[in-house]
Amino acid sequence: ASVCRMSTAAHDFRRAVESGDLPAALALLHPQVEFRSPAVHAPYVGAEPVGRLLGHVTEVFEDFRYMDELTGDGTHGLVFRARVGSRDVEGWDYLTTDSDGLITTFVVMVRPLSGLIALAEAMGARLAADGG
């Protein structure tokens, strides 16, 4: 049985994001990481495509900050707030990790719907310009 508790030490991914160290955050991705988001139908698979996607995310989100962290057995839930254009968003990054601490699954949930739509539109434009 997995026990969910408040974490006293931030996950390495959270620390990297909060310090603005994108390369350190991306180094924590498993080579076959699966990224799922409410804005896309199919998951992104692999450290390279997920890394490109997360690079765009850092450009789209403004005033991004983690508000809380929950830790379980090989799982981490990172609660965040940010802005996309004029829309405030709240969300949750749900991470699963392997025995080496690499992120194997990265699931993002975003609310409210108006914020998700703004995020999907902004990311869609960037991804189209990036060829993917």
C-alpha positions as CSV (number, residue, x, y, z in Angstrom):
1,A,0.0,0.0,0.0
2,S,1.3,3.4,-1.0
3,V,1.1,6.1,1.6
4,C,0.8,9.7,0.4
5,R,2.4,12.3,2.7
6,M,3.5,15.9,2.5
7,S,7.1,15.9,1.4
8,T,9.7,17.7,3.6
9,A,12.3,17.7,0.8
10,A,11.4,18.9,-2.7
11,H,11.7,16.4,-5.6
12,D,14.8,17.1,-7.7
13,F,12.6,18.0,-10.7
14,R,10.8,20.7,-8.6
15,R,14.2,22.1,-7.4
16,A,15.5,22.3,-11.0
17,V,12.3,24.0,-12.3
18,E,12.2,26.5,-9.4
19,S,15.9,27.4,-10.0
20,G,15.3,27.8,-13.7
21,D,17.7,25.0,-14.6
22,L,15.9,23.3,-17.5
23,P,18.8,21.1,-18.4
24,A,18.9,19.6,-14.9
25,A,15.1,19.1,-15.0
26,L,15.4,17.3,-18.4
27,A,18.2,15.1,-17.2
28,L,15.7,13.6,-14.8
29,L,13.6,12.2,-17.7
30,H,13.8,8.5,-18.3
31,P,14.7,7.8,-22.0
32,Q,11.2,6.3,-22.6
33,V,9.3,8.8,-20.4
34,E,5.6,9.1,-21.2
35,F,4.1,12.6,-21.0
36,R,0.3,13.0,-20.9
37,S,-1.7,16.3,-20.9
38,P,-5.3,17.2,-21.1
39,A,-4.5,19.3,-24.2
40,V,-3.3,16.5,-26.4
41,H,-4.9,13.2,-27.4
42,A,-1.9,10.9,-27.6
43,P,1.0,10.9,-25.2
44,Y,4.5,12.1,-26.0
45,V,7.0,9.3,-25.5
46,G,10.8,9.7,-25.1
47,A,13.1,12.2,-23.4
48,E,13.8,14.2,-26.5
49,P,10.3,15.0,-27.6
50,V,9.2,15.5,-24.0
51,G,12.2,17.8,-23.4
52,R,11.3,19.9,-26.4
53,L,7.7,20.1,-25.2
54,L,8.7,21.1,-21.6
55,G,11.0,23.8,-23.1
56,H,7.9,25.4,-24.8
57,V,6.0,25.1,-21.6
58,T,8.6,27.2,-19.7
59,E,8.0,29.9,-22.4
60,V,4.2,29.7,-22.2
61,F,3.7,29.7,-18.5
62,E,4.2,33.0,-16.7
63,D,4.7,33.4,-13.0
64,F,4.9,29.6,-12.7
65,R,5.3,28.4,-9.1
66,Y,4.9,25.2,-7.3
67,M,2.6,25.5,-4.3
68,D,2.7,22.1,-2.7
69,E,4.2,18.6,-3.1
70,L,2.8,15.2,-2.2
71,T,5.1,12.2,-2.2
72,G,4.2,8.5,-2.3
73,D,6.1,5.3,-3.0
74,G,7.7,6.2,-6.4
75,T,5.2,9.0,-7.0
76,H,5.3,12.8,-6.6
77,G,2.4,15.2,-7.0
78,L,3.5,18.8,-7.6
79,V,0.7,21.4,-7.3
80,F,1.3,24.6,-9.3
81,R,-0.1,27.9,-10.3
82,A,0.8,30.0,-13.3
83,R,-0.6,32.4,-15.9
84,V,-1.1,31.9,-19.6
85,G,-1.7,35.3,-21.2
86,S,-4.5,36.8,-19.2
87,R,-5.7,33.4,-17.8
88,D,-4.8,32.1,-14.3
89,V,-4.3,28.3,-14.2
90,E,-3.9,25.8,-11.5
91,G,-2.5,22.4,-12.1
92,W,-0.9,19.2,-10.9
93,D,2.2,17.4,-12.2
94,Y,1.9,13.8,-11.4
95,L,5.3,12.0,-11.7
96,T,6.2,8.4,-11.3
97,T,9.9,7.5,-11.0
98,D,11.9,4.3,-11.4
99,S,14.4,2.9,-8.9
100,D,17.1,5.4,-10.2
101,G,14.8,8.4,-9.6
102,L,14.2,9.0,-13.3
103,I,10.7,10.2,-14.3
104,T,8.9,7.5,-16.2
105,T,5.5,9.0,-16.4
106,F,4.6,12.7,-16.3
107,V,0.9,13.5,-16.3
108,V,-0.3,17.2,-16.2
109,M,-3.7,18.2,-15.2
110,V,-4.8,21.9,-15.6
111,R,-7.9,23.9,-14.6
112,P,-10.1,25.9,-15.2
113,L,-11.2,25.1,-18.7
114,S,-10.6,28.6,-19.9
115,G,-7.0,28.3,-18.7
116,L,-6.6,24.9,-20.4
117,I,-7.9,26.4,-23.6
118,A,-5.5,29.3,-23.4
119,L,-2.6,26.8,-22.7
120,A,-3.6,24.5,-25.6
121,E,-3.8,27.4,-28.0
122,A,-0.4,28.9,-27.0
123,M,1.3,25.5,-27.1
124,G,-0.4,24.5,-30.4
125,A,1.0,27.6,-32.1
126,R,4.5,27.0,-30.7
127,L,4.5,23.3,-31.6
128,A,3.2,24.0,-35.1
129,A,6.1,26.5,-35.6
130,D,8.5,23.9,-34.2
131,G,7.2,21.2,-36.6
132,G,5.6,19.0,-34.1
